[in-house]
Amino acid sequence: MTDTTQTGVERGLEKRLPTPEEINSAAHAATAIAVAMDADKNLKVSGQNGDPVHIAPAVGHLIIDLLGHVASGNMVTLVPVGTMLTTQEAADILNVSRPHLTKLLKNGEIEFEKVGKHRRVPLRALTAYRDRKRQEREEALDELARLGQVFDFV
């Protein structure tokens, strides 16, 4: 059973786009939090008893980034770094099919672990693969740009 509000809208933004009201709310909240951060970049909020609670700058910026994604109309999922993903979850993150991801796993391009008959992909291995591929694309584009300049002078 999913957790719903009185309007019937599912609470989690990991499986749906934010509503216009949620987008507007996130934009205003991100701005308010950014303004509320003091000169030391600490965020101060009131705790249960009204006592001030100081939120570290890194956590405050993470909250602002999260709200920024929602304000941009994106679905959002928080995934702890040590998370083990199913092949479908990993494929979704890379925006590829599950069979293609399975091929990458079999070819040793992405590290994985077997859990019974199933494969689990560490999030760190998936992000390492994505970063490697991004770097390879950037290097290839730089080389194409360099070659284009060489041929311009011929």
N, C-alpha and C positions, 0 to 999 in steps of 0.2 A: 504494500500500500504506500502511495506517495504522500508526502506531507504537503497539504494545500492550504492556502489562505481562504478567507471567507468568499473571495471572488472566484475560487476554483483554480487559481494560477499556481502551478507547481513552484515551490520555493527555490529549489536549486537552479543556478544558472549554468550548470555543467551540461544540461541536456536541452536547453532552450535559450533563445535570445531574450535579452531583457526587454521588458515592456517600455513604452515611452515614459511612463512615470518613474520606473526604475532608472532609466538613463538620466533623466532630469535630476532625480534624487542623488545619484552617484556623482554627477558633475558638481552639484552644489556642495555635497559632503567633501569631495576632494579639495575644492577651493577653501572651504571652511577649515579643514584640517591643515592645509598648507599655511593658511594665515595664522592658525592657532599655535604653530610651532614657534617656540621662543628663539631668542638670539643664539642659543646653544644648539638649536635644531631639535630640542626635546619637545615632545607633545605632552601636554598636561591635561588630564581629564579627571573627573570626579569619580571616586570609588563608591562602594556600597554605602559607606557611612558619610559620604561627602568629603572624605579625605582625598587630597590630591594624589593621583597616580601618575608617575612619570613614565612615558613610553620612549624607549631609546630611539635615536634618529633613524637607524636602519629599519626598525620596525615601522616607524611612522612613514618612511618613504615607501615601504612595501605596501602599506595600507593605501597610500595615495596612488601608487601604480595600479593596484587592484581596482580601485574605484575608477581610475582613468580608463581601464579596459572596459568596464561596465558602461561608463559614460560614452564610450565609442560604439556601444551596441554589440559588443562581443560576448560570446559565451565564455565563462571562466571556470577553470578547474584548478584547484590547488593540489599539487602533487609533491609530497615530501621527497627529498633527494634520494633516500634509501629505498624507495618504492620498487617493488617487482611488478612488472606489467604483464598482462596476458598478451598473446600475439595480436589479438584484435585491438587492444588498447594501444599497443606500440605502433601498429599499422595506422591507426587513426591519428596519432600524434605526428607521424611522418607524412600523412596524407597519401598513403599507398594502399594497395590491396593487401589483405592478409596473405594470399599466396605469394605475392612479391616479397613481403617481409620474410616469410618462411624460407624463400630462396636465399635471401641475404643471410639469414641465420645459418642455413646449411653450408653456404659458401664461406663462412667464417668472417663475414664482414661486420657482424654485430655479435658481441658476446651474449650468451644466454645460459640459463641453467635448466636442467630437467627436473621437474617435480612430478614424479610418477611418470605418466605418459605425456605430460604437458610441458611445454617450453615456457619459461618465464624470462623476461628481459629486464635487467636492471635499468632503471631510468638513467643512471650515469653512463651506461654503455650506449643507450639510445642517443643521448645528447652528444656523446663523443663522436658517434657516427655522423650525426647531423652536422656537427661543427667541422668534421673532416671534409664532408661533401661540400659544405659552404666554402671552405678554404680552397678546395680543388676548383670549384666554379670560378671563384675570384681570380685564381692564378690563371685559369684558361682564358678568362675575359681580358686580363691584363696582357697575356701573350697575343691574343687576337688584336688588341688595340696597338700593341707594339708592331706587329706585322703589318697592320693597316698603315701605320706611319711610315714604315720602311718602303712599302709599295707606293705611297704617295710621292716619294722622292725619286722613284725610278723613271 
